[in-house]
Amino acid sequence: MGVRSQLKRELMNLDATGLMTADDVRMHLMQSKERVQQKGVNLVARFNAHHNKVLAGLPSHEKGLEHQQHKLFKEVLYPRTAVQTWLSKVH
């Protein structure tokens, strides 16, 4: 992780608030891929499609994968609990 992204992460205080960036979600899905071997890459692809639709302001078919936008940085963030719930429902 680069210095800028690490500084931005600290300024957003993601660890204390229980939020994850899209990159964090992708890393979490890749780590959970070991548990869900066949669907690991598919999960990342599904998340990427969902995230792209969210960024474009389009409705997504992924129900339960909540998101919010950071007030200062305008970055789309995902609650850790929502990501874990979505992951448990998917596989």
C-alpha positions in Angstrom: 0.0 0.0 0.0 1.4 3.4 -1.0 2.0 6.3 1.4 -0.8 8.4 0.1 -3.4 5.6 0.3 -2.2 4.7 3.8 -2.4 8.4 4.9 -5.9 8.7 3.4 -6.9 5.5 5.2 -5.7 6.9 8.5 -7.5 10.2 7.9 -10.8 8.4 7.1 -10.3 6.4 10.4 -11.7 3.2 8.7 -10.5 0.7 11.3 -12.3 2.4 14.2 -15.5 2.9 12.2 -15.7 -0.7 10.8 -15.7 0.5 7.2 -13.8 -0.9 4.3 -12.7 0.6 1.0 -13.3 -1.3 -2.3 -9.6 -2.5 -2.2 -10.1 -3.8 1.4 -13.2 -5.7 0.3 -11.3 -7.2 -2.7 -8.5 -8.3 -0.3 -11.0 -9.8 2.1 -12.7 -11.7 -0.7 -9.3 -13.0 -2.0 -8.4 -14.2 1.5 -11.7 -15.9 1.9 -11.2 -17.5 -1.5 -9.2 -20.2 0.3 -12.5 -21.2 2.1 -14.6 -20.8 -1.1 -12.2 -22.1 -3.7 -14.4 -22.3 -6.7 -16.2 -19.0 -6.3 -13.2 -16.8 -5.2 -12.6 -15.1 -8.5 -16.3 -15.0 -9.3 -16.9 -13.2 -6.0 -14.3 -10.5 -6.8 -15.8 -10.1 -10.3 -19.3 -9.8 -8.8 -18.1 -7.2 -6.3 -16.3 -5.3 -9.1 -19.5 -5.2 -11.1 -21.5 -4.0 -8.1 -18.9 -1.4 -7.2 -18.8 0.0 -10.8 -22.6 0.3 -10.8 -22.5 2.1 -7.4 -19.8 4.5 -8.8 -21.9 5.2 -11.9 -25.1 5.7 -9.8 -26.9 2.7 -11.3 -28.9 0.2 -9.3 -27.1 -3.0 -8.5 -28.5 -6.6 -8.2 -26.4 -7.3 -5.1 -28.9 -7.1 -2.3 -27.5 -6.7 1.2 -24.2 -5.2 0.2 -24.7 -1.8 1.7 -22.4 1.1 1.0 -22.0 4.7 2.0 -20.0 7.6 0.8 -17.3 9.3 2.9 -18.3 12.9 3.5 -14.8 14.5 2.9 -13.1 12.1 0.5 -16.3 11.1 -1.4 -15.1 7.5 -1.5 -17.5 4.6 -1.5 -17.1 2.6 1.7 -18.7 -0.7 2.8 -19.5 -1.7 6.4 -17.5 -4.7 7.4 -20.6 -6.5 8.8 -22.4 -6.0 5.5 -19.5 -7.5 3.5 -19.3 -10.5 5.8 -23.1 -11.0 5.7 -23.1 -10.8 1.9 -20.2 -13.2 1.7 -22.0 -15.8 3.9 -25.1 -15.5 1.8 -23.3 -15.9 -1.5 -21.6 -19.2 -0.8 
